[in-house]
């Protein structure tokens, strides 16, 4: 990141005095119940709410998720649940979770053919849609992605839709 000028050189070296390696949350599902409890009580106290229990099913559901946004994403889901909870038992429904967590799954609607990776799949669908990214018949729709997500992936993969025509 420093070499790509995405992070200040001096700040990196100030922070890197004692590096801490911490695996992503998806590799530490046993930490999720403790984090959920801590976030729930911290957020409830800040909002003047009294939430004194969290159903075991809620903890199991949250522990089974991937959490691509790591701890911040988990905290956002818990904050939303605290806001929407009526009573003193944390209430969390699947729509609450999906409203906060982005879809980071690989391309969903259009399925990849055997041996085809994300790059090849996007190229194929762009060719089939004549380079149209947005709209009801665009590549993003066929791939089950938002237009901005597809454009971001195209940029990351170095795909130029104009060069496909």
N, C-alpha and C positions, 0 to 999 in steps of 0.2 A: 504494500500500500504506500509505503514511503517512496519507493522507486517510481511508482505511477503518479506521484504527487497528489494522492488522495488523502494523505495524512501528514500533518506537519512533522518534519524531521526532529525538531527540538522537543516537541511534546512526546513523540514516540520514545525517545531516549530517557526522558524524565519518568515516564510511566513504566519503562522496561527495567527499572532497577531491580525489581523482584517480581519476575513473571509468575503468574498463577495459571496453570493449565486446568481448565474445568471442562469436562465433556458436556455436550449438548444435553438438554433436558430429556430428549427422547431416549437417551442412553441411561438415564437415571430415573426411571418411573417410580422407584421407591421414595424419591424426594417429593413427589407431587402432593401426596396427602398432607405432609407437613407444611409445604408452601401454601396450599389452598387454605389450611386452617389459619396460618399466620396472616395471609392477605385478607381473609374474610374478617377476622377480628380487628385488624388494623383499619381496614376501609370502613367497617361498620362503626367503629369508635369515632373515626373522622367525620362520618355522616350523621352521627347521633342515633344510630340504629342499634337494636339489641338482637343480635343473631347469636344464639348460643349452641346450635348444633348443625352438623352437616351430615346428610344421609350417606350411608356407606355406598349406596349405588352411585351417587354423585361422585364420590372419590374414585370409585372403580372406573366410571366413564372417563373422567379427566385423566386418570393414570394410563388409560389405554390409547390416548391420542398422541400424535407425533410431535406437536408443538414446534413447527418450523420457526416461529418467532421467539422461541425459548421462554424465559421467565417473564419477560414483559408481556408477551401474548397471553400467558396464563393469568397474569395479574389483571389484564384488561377483561378477560372473561369473568373472573371472579368479581371485579368491580361492577360489571354489568349485572351479574346475578344478584349482588347485594342491593343495587338500585331497584331491581324489579321484584325483590322478595317482599312479600307481605307476611308479617308474622316473625317468629323467632327461629325458624328452621330455613336454612339456605335452600332456595328453590332454583334449580337449573334445568332448563329443557334444551333439547338438541337444537332447536331454532336459535336459542340464545348463543350457543357455541358457534354455530355456523355463521351467524350474523357478524361475529367479531373476527373469526379466523379466516384468513384468505385461502382460496383454493390454490394449493401449490402442487397439486398432483400433476403427473405428466398429462399430456394432451388427452382429453377425455372422450369426446364424442366420436371423432374419426379415429378408428383404431389403426395402429401400426401393423404393417404386414410383417411376416416373419423376417427377422434379421434387419429390420429397418429401425434406425435410431431416431431421436427427436429431430435432428437436423434434416434427415432424409424425408421424414414425415411432413415437416413444414414445407419443404421444397415441393414435394409431390402435391400437397393440397393447394399451395399457391399457384402451381401450374394449372391444376384442374379448375381453379377459380379465376384464371387469367390475371393473377396478381391482385385481385380484389381482396382487401383485408377486412373491411368493415361491411356492415349491412347484413340482411337476412341470408344472402347467398355468398357471403364472404368467407374467407379462410378462418377467421376468428370464430365465427358462428359454427362452422363445420367441426372445428377442433374443440369446441366447448370452452373457449377462452374469451376473456374481455379483449377488446381491440388493443388496449394499452399493454396488456400482458403479452399478447402475440408480438406486438412491435418491440417490446423489451427483449423478448426471447430472440427475435430476428436480429436485433442489434448485437446481443451477446454472442450469437452463433455466427455473426458476419454474413447474414443473408440480405441481399439487396433484391427486393421484389422487381425493380425495374430491369435488372439484368436477366431476369427469367423469361421475359417476353421475346 
